[in-house]
Amino acid sequence: MKNLISAKAMTLANQLRRYEKLSMSDALRYAWSVVKKETSAILLTFETTAKKVCKRLVYSDWSKFVTVKGTGRPTKPGQRLFADVAKLECGLPSIISTYTILSIA
């Protein structure tokens, strides 16, 4: 359990460094505060359409973070949507999608 929380914090810290240009110390401090309070966040490992393996801290209930207008854009067969925690924390458009999920923790 503790290793999973550490993995979530490290993954989120690395994403925050990419989006916000934070030092590793600041990113880890912020990531730990988010991971401790957000127990519904899951660690997702997936393969992109370019066959690159990625890890993201996400919320599976993405609909809480975006307002669908009209009928919304239909998802393709096999496509799954998630809300990226780091993008939400940085105020960026946060919905990501994947077809190939390698693991969910």
N, C-alpha and C positions, 0 to 999 in steps of 0.2 A: 504494500500500500504506500509506504513512504517513498519507495523508488518511483512509483507512478507519479506522485505529487512532484517529486524532483524533476522528473522528465517533462512534466507539463510546464513547470516554471522555467526550465532551461529552453524549451521550445518557444515559449512565449517571449522570453527575454531576447532570444535571437531574432525573432520577428520584429519586436519593438526597436531593436538596434537598426534594423533595415529601414523601417518606416520613419522613425523619429530621430535617428542619428544620436542616440544616447550612448553614454559610456556603459561598459558591461556591468559595472557596479550599480549604476542607476537603473539600468534595465532589469537586473535581477531583483533589486529591491521592489520595483514596481510590479514585476511579474509575480513575486511571492505574495504581495498583497492582493493581487487579483485572484490567484489560484486558491488562496486560503478562503476567500469569500464566495467564489463561484464554483460550487461543487457540481453543477450540472454541465460544466465544460468537459468535453471529451478530447482525447488525443487521437487524432486521425492520421493514419499513414496511407497514402494513396499514390497512384501512378497518374501522371498527367498524360494528355494526348500525345505529347512529345516523348513519352516513355521515360520521364524523369520521376524518380521516387521523391515525394515530399511529405513532410510532417507539419501539421497545423493543429493548434488548439482551437476547437470549434464548438458551437452550439448546434445540436441537431434540430432544434425547433427554430429554424430560421425565420419563420413567418412572424415572430414577435419583434423582429428587427427591421422589417420592411413592409411598407404599405403597398399591397397589390392594387394596381389601377386597372379598371376594366376587367377583362377576363385574365389578365396577366399573360406572361409568355409561357406557353406550354413547355414542359420538360420533355426531352426526348426519351425514348425507351432506354432504361438502364441508368439514366442520369439521376444523381442525388444532389440535393442542395444543402448547404450548410452556411452558418454565419461565422465568419472568421473573427475570433476574439481580439486579436491584435489590431485588425483594421477597425473594429468597433471602438476600441480604446483610443485610437488615433483619429477618429472622426472621418474615416475613409469609407467609400462604398464597400460593404462587408460581405456580400453574398458570393460564395464560391461554389463551384460544382465539380463533380467527379463522376467517372464511370467505373473506374477500377479501384475498389477499396481493398487495401492490403491488410490493415488491422485497425481495430477500434478499441481504445482502452479508456 
